[in-house]
Each structure stands twice: as C-alpha cells, then as structure tokens.
Amino acid sequence: MVDIDRKMDMLRERVASLGVKPETIEAAERVVKANRMVAKIVEPLRKEWLNDMITHPNAGEFRLAAVDPDAHFLKWIETRSRHPYHVTRRTVAAVGDKYGTDTATKLSIVVWPQEIAWAQRMRLDPNPFTATKAALFLRETVGNPSKTFSAIADMYSDAIMRVGYLDSPVQEMSAVEIRFASDLPEFAPLFQRYAARAYAETLKDMTRDQVEKLAQRAAAEENEERRLVAAGGIARGAARSPMRRSVSTIRTAISFKLDSNSTYLLETAFIRKVEAGEVDIDPGQRTADGGFLRLIADLEQRKVVLDMEPLPSPAQYMDTWEIANLNGSFLDQLPPSYKPLGCTKAQLESWQEAVVLGKRPRPFDAVSDLGFFLLGA
C-alpha cells in the first residue's frame, strides 16, 4: 500500500507537470481582456484549470494537459473566459453531497442561469439600489462563482419549502426570456436575498449620489452586453444566410464595381468587426445589412478593408472540379431571393464554363458568384 507521504509527493509532481510559462500568463491576460474580463482574473482561472485537470474524471485529459500545459491552458481559458459565471464540477458535486444530485443538477442547469439573468436584467432597474446590488452580485460572481453558487444553493433549499416559490410561471422561463422579456410576472429572485445581506455594509456608507452613479454604470454595462448579444446573433445569422447572397446586396456591389470575391472579403471583415463590438448595434437589432451596404458604398473605407483582409484558404471554397460537376440540385439550394432571377440549367452551365476556363476568377462563394453572374457581372 502506498503511504500518504508518497501520495503527496506524487500529487506535487502532477501539479508541477502543469506549470505554465510567464509568457503564457501574459497571453492569457490578452485573451481574457478580449473577452471583457479583467487581467487579474487569470490567476484564479489558472488555479481553476489546475484543479480541473488534477481532479478530471477523464485521466486522459490530465495527460493531454501535461504534454503541453501552455497550449492546453490557453485553449481552456479561451473557452472559459467566454463563460464568466461558470461553476466548476467540484462545486456542483459539493452541493450534490449536501442537497442531493438531482437538486444540484437542477441548480446548475436551470436555476443558476435564471439567477444570473435576473441580475443582468436588474442592472437596468430604475431603483439605483436594486441596480447596484445586481451589478455587485455579478462582479463578485465573476471573481468567485463557487461562493455565490453555493450561497444560492442554500437559499434555494429553503425557498422550495415555502408556498408559492415553485408555482411561479417564471420557473418555466429560460434565462434568455428572463433577461430580455419586456414584462415578467412578479418574482423575487434568490440573488436579491444574497445581495441584500452581502452588500448592506457597502451601500450603507454610500451617498445616494454615489449609488446612482454606480447604477448608471451598471445600466451601461448591461446595455453594452445586450449590444454584444445582438451582434453575436447577427454574426450567426450572417453565417447561415450571408448578406453577399442577397440580390439587393449583389446589385449594390455591382453598382460600385465590386465582384463576388471582393464582396466576400468585405463581409468577412465586417462581420468580424460586428462580433468584436466595433460596429454600432442596437439591442434587439437583427441584421446589419444597412451597415454593410454603407461599407460597400464607402470607397475609402472599402479600400482599407480590402487591402488588409487576408484571402481565405483554398480549402475553404470549391475548386474548379467541384464547380464543373455541380448539377440541378445546386439550383434547388439557391436562396429564395434568387427565384425572380430564374436561373436555368443553361445559365448554370454558362457560369460553370466561365469559371473552369478562367474567364471568371475562382469564386470564394459559388452561390454568391452565380448571383453576380445572373445579374450581368
């Protein structure tokens, strides 16, 4: 039997095998800043990653991390920093030991996201004390999600024993619905009970003016996040239905003497700026077609973008063999807006021939380029 001292030595060896270089920490700080977290969060996150790897139920994950801890940590923190309110397996397991696995699972999957959504929503509350407490709760949770999750778990175990808590229709709503619905039924989220106690002393020593300034900052943070949520939705929508495949966009591009490949590059750069929050997006906005059309029309800005945008890898678009072998089924997959163009099999074949013979550049997006072809470009 291996004695406890030897096991401790082995544990220290495992921890040492997951050491990361100073330059990796610097790179991680850049990652979290890009994902709108403060640089000082990197050290707590490094410890979280370390504990995750040491206790991971899949031993292969530890071995993978130990082979190249710097690369593994950077990949992990890229994902983790996009989920600032994430609660670790260990914390959920500890709650499960206390209140049962089913309760812990419901808390982590349903209740916790709802509570976060309530706090995010209430940053816009007209009562400055409510908005400030919501912001303080979210800020504390980013720095120590295990603490606030465990506290909410304790409150939940008490709340479900009270008449009416589980009967509220809010219990059936998703976190997204809670955060963005215009109106909600009356409900007292658990985080408010925590915040009322946790921040009482902090708020007691503040003047009304100070609280109102904090509430204004909280509202600004929520509105900015809502703009980023809208931007993410627009980017995902553009991935499903690229703007460069819209007949109206193609007509505009042609009027400014652009071909399909230039339009592809412009859209790629534009959507990247949308995702980065560099394009003005209002909360609730569903498309950014207007902003993209303005970019197309701005000769100076358009030139700057096209000069800087790298070409896509050849592996990302069809080669001439693939284009030559397209058939009628390709026409069936064209966007609905192409229907008035009435593309015939003969027109498809003319376009294929022009590409294969080099009369047209090999297109980055075959669907878009066919639209340009049908409109005479």
NORZIDA-V152431 format. One record per residue. N is the residue number from 1. PSI is psi in radians with two decimals (none if undefined). D_LAST is the distance of its C-alpha to the last C-alpha in Angstrom with 1 decimal. Layout:
BEGIN
((N:PSI:D_LAST) (N:PSI:D_LAST))
END
This chain:
BEGIN
((1:2.33:78.6) (2:2.18:76.4) (3:2.91:78.0) (4:-0.62:76.3) (5:-0.74:76.5) (6:-0.67:74.6) (7:-0.67:72.0) (8:-0.69:71.5) (9:-0.74:71.1) (10:-0.67:68.5) (11:-0.74:66.6) (12:-0.64:66.7) (13:-0.69:65.3) (14:-0.73:62.4) (15:-0.76:61.6) (16:-0.57:61.8) (17:-0.21:59.3) (18:0.35:56.7) (19:2.50:57.0) (20:2.68:53.9) (21:2.74:53.5) (22:-0.66:53.4) (23:-0.46:49.9) (24:-0.69:48.9) (25:-0.72:50.4) (26:-0.73:48.5) (27:-0.68:45.2) (28:-0.65:46.2) (29:-0.67:46.9) (30:-0.65:43.3) (31:-0.85:42.1) (32:-0.60:44.3) (33:-0.70:43.4) (34:-0.51:39.7) (35:0.35:40.6) (36:0.70:42.6) (37:2.77:46.1) (38:2.64:48.7) (39:-0.58:49.5) (40:-0.20:53.1) (41:-0.26:52.1) (42:-0.74:51.3) (43:-0.84:55.0) (44:-0.66:55.7) (45:-0.62:52.6) (46:-0.73:53.7) (47:-0.64:57.0) (48:-0.80:55.3) (49:-0.78:53.2) (50:-0.84:56.4) (51:-0.66:58.4) (52:-0.74:55.5) (53:-0.72:55.6) (54:-0.64:59.4) (55:0.15:59.8) (56:2.32:56.7) (57:-0.38:57.7) (58:1.84:55.6) (59:-0.45:57.4) (60:-0.50:54.3) (61:-0.69:52.5) (62:-0.79:55.2) (63:-0.68:55.1) (64:-0.74:51.4) (65:-0.66:51.9) (66:-0.47:54.8) (67:-0.76:52.9) (68:1.38:50.5) (69:-0.58:51.6) (70:-0.85:49.4) (71:-0.72:46.1) (72:-0.78:47.4) (73:-0.75:48.4) (74:-0.69:45.1) (75:-0.73:43.2) (76:-0.79:45.8) (77:-0.46:45.7) (78:-0.76:41.9) (79:-0.81:42.3) (80:-0.66:45.6) (81:-0.19:44.6) (82:-0.11:41.9) (83:1.32:44.8) (84:-0.35:47.4) (85:0.33:49.7) (86:2.42:50.0) (87:2.34:53.5) (88:2.79:54.8) (89:-0.69:56.2) (90:-0.70:59.6) (91:-0.78:59.7) (92:-0.71:58.7) (93:-0.69:61.3) (94:-0.70:64.0) (95:-0.63:63.3) (96:-0.69:63.5) (97:-0.56:66.9) (98:-0.72:68.1) (99:-0.02:66.8) (100:2.58:65.6) (101:-0.74:62.4) (102:-0.74:61.1) (103:-0.77:61.5) (104:-0.69:59.9) (105:-0.81:56.9) (106:-0.69:56.4) (107:-0.83:56.8) (108:-0.60:54.2) (109:-0.61:51.6) (110:-1.04:52.2) (111:-0.80:54.6) (112:-0.86:53.5) (113:-0.60:49.8) (114:-0.77:51.1) (115:-0.72:53.4) (116:-0.75:50.7) (117:-0.69:48.5) (118:-0.80:51.5) (119:-0.73:52.1) (120:-0.81:48.4) (121:-0.75:48.5) (122:-0.08:51.8) (123:-0.28:50.6) (124:0.09:49.4) (125:2.43:52.8) (126:-0.39:54.4) (127:2.00:57.6) (128:-0.53:57.3) (129:-0.69:59.8) (130:-0.81:57.9) (131:-0.70:54.6) (132:-0.75:56.3) (133:-0.64:58.0) (134:-0.77:54.8) (135:-0.71:53.2) (136:-0.68:56.3) (137:-0.80:56.2) (138:-0.69:52.6) (139:-0.74:53.3) (140:-0.67:56.4) (141:-0.68:54.6) (142:-0.73:52.0) (143:-0.49:54.8) (144:1.22:57.1) (145:-0.53:55.5) (146:-0.68:58.4) (147:-0.89:60.9) (148:-0.60:59.3) (149:-0.78:58.3) (150:-0.66:62.0) (151:-0.73:63.2) (152:-0.63:60.9) (153:-0.75:62.2) (154:-0.75:65.8) (155:-0.62:64.9) (156:-0.74:63.1) (157:-0.52:66.2) (158:-0.71:68.2) (159:-0.67:65.7) (160:-0.23:65.5) (161:-0.21:69.2) (162:2.50:69.0) (163:2.29:68.7) (164:-0.45:65.3) (165:-0.88:63.1) (166:-0.20:61.6) (167:-0.17:61.5) (168:2.36:58.9) (169:-0.33:55.6) (170:-0.49:53.9) (171:-0.45:55.0) (172:-0.01:52.4) (173:2.58:49.5) (174:2.87:47.0) (175:-0.67:46.8) (176:-0.75:43.3) (177:-0.74:44.8) (178:-0.75:47.8) (179:-0.66:45.8) (180:-0.13:43.3) (181:2.51:45.1) (182:-0.63:45.8) (183:2.53:49.4) (184:2.65:51.6) (185:2.75:55.1) (186:2.29:58.0) (187:2.53:58.4) (188:1.73:60.0) (189:2.68:58.0) (190:-0.56:60.1) (191:-0.50:58.6) (192:-0.64:60.2) (193:-0.74:63.6) (194:-0.84:62.9) (195:-0.62:61.6) (196:-0.62:64.5) (197:-0.77:66.9) (198:-0.56:64.9) (199:0.22:63.9) (200:-0.82:66.9) (201:-0.70:68.6) (202:-0.82:65.4) (203:-0.51:64.7) (204:-0.58:68.4) (205:0.06:68.5) (206:2.58:65.4) (207:2.85:65.5) (208:-0.70:63.5) (209:-0.72:61.3) (210:-0.74:60.5) (211:-0.72:59.7) (212:-0.64:57.4) (213:-0.70:55.5) (214:-0.66:55.1) (215:-0.67:53.9) (216:-0.70:51.3) (217:-0.69:50.1) (218:-0.77:50.1) (219:-0.70:47.9) (220:-0.71:45.5) (221:-0.75:45.3) (222:-0.76:44.7) (223:-0.67:42.0) (224:-0.75:40.2) (225:-0.66:40.5) (226:-0.64:39.1) (227:-0.69:36.1) (228:-0.64:35.6) (229:-0.79:36.1) (230:-0.71:33.4) (231:-0.74:31.1) (232:-0.70:31.9) (233:-0.69:31.1) (234:-0.74:27.7) (235:-0.75:26.9) (236:-0.66:28.1) (237:-0.67:26.1) (238:-0.53:22.9) (239:-0.65:23.8) (240:-0.73:24.2) (241:1.46:21.2) (242:2.46:18.7) (243:-0.50:17.2) (244:-0.19:13.8) (245:0.02:13.9) (246:2.30:14.6) (247:-0.68:12.4) (248:-0.67:13.8) (249:-0.73:13.1) (250:-0.76:9.4) (251:-0.75:9.3) (252:-0.78:11.6) (253:-0.74:9.8) (254:-0.67:6.7) (255:-0.42:9.7) (256:0.33:11.2) (257:0.66:8.6) (258:2.57:8.7) (259:-3.12:7.1) (260:-0.61:8.8) (261:-0.69:11.8) (262:-0.68:12.6) (263:-0.66:12.5) (264:-0.83:14.7) (265:-0.71:17.1) (266:-0.74:17.3) (267:-0.70:18.3) (268:-0.81:20.7) (269:-0.71:22.4) (270:-0.79:22.5) (271:-0.62:24.1) (272:-0.68:26.6) (273:-0.64:27.6) (274:-0.85:28.0) (275:-0.59:30.3) (276:-0.03:32.2) (277:0.30:33.0) (278:-0.04:31.2) (279:2.33:29.2) (280:2.03:31.3) (281:2.27:31.5) (282:2.51:34.1) (283:2.31:36.3) (284:-0.24:35.1) (285:2.38:31.5) (286:-0.38:29.3) (287:2.85:25.7) (288:0.53:24.3) (289:-0.71:21.1) (290:-0.77:22.2) (291:-0.66:23.0) (292:-0.72:19.7) (293:-0.62:17.9) (294:-0.63:20.4) (295:-0.76:19.7) (296:-0.67:16.0) (297:-0.24:17.2) (298:1.67:20.0) (299:-0.81:18.9) (300:-0.87:22.3) (301:-0.65:22.5) (302:-0.74:19.0) (303:-0.72:19.8) (304:-0.80:23.1) (305:-0.82:21.7) (306:-0.56:19.1) (307:-0.51:21.9) (308:-0.40:24.3) (309:2.16:22.4) (310:2.63:23.3) (311:2.56:20.9) (312:2.75:21.7) (313:2.46:24.1) (314:-0.44:22.7) (315:-0.24:25.0) (316:-0.19:23.0) (317:2.86:19.9) (318:2.49:19.7) (319:3.03:20.5) (320:-0.53:19.2) (321:-0.80:22.4) (322:-0.71:21.7) (323:-0.71:18.1) (324:-0.46:19.6) (325:0.17:22.3) (326:2.53:20.4) (327:-2.85:21.7) (328:-0.48:21.9) (329:-0.47:23.3) (330:-0.68:20.0) (331:-0.60:18.7) (332:-0.36:21.9) (333:0.06:21.1) (334:2.66:17.8) (335:2.63:18.3) (336:-0.54:19.9) (337:-0.26:17.3) (338:-0.26:15.0) (339:-0.78:17.8) (340:-0.33:16.8) (341:-0.32:13.5) (342:0.89:16.1) (343:2.16:14.6) (344:2.91:16.9) (345:-0.60:18.4) (346:-0.68:17.0) (347:-0.70:13.4) (348:-0.77:14.3) (349:-0.63:15.9) (350:-0.73:13.2) (351:-0.77:11.0) (352:-0.78:14.3) (353:-0.72:15.1) (354:-0.67:12.0) (355:-0.83:12.9) (356:-0.62:16.6) (357:0.01:16.6) (358:0.21:14.9) (359:-0.36:11.9) (360:2.52:9.9) (361:2.60:11.9) (362:2.11:14.2) (363:2.50:12.9) (364:-0.50:15.4) (365:1.87:14.7) (366:-0.69:13.8) (367:-0.83:13.7) (368:-0.78:11.3) (369:-0.63:8.8) (370:-0.67:9.4) (371:-0.74:8.7) (372:-0.73:5.1) (373:-0.80:5.1) (374:-0.47:7.4) (375:0.19:5.9) (376:0.22:3.8) (377:none:0.0))
END
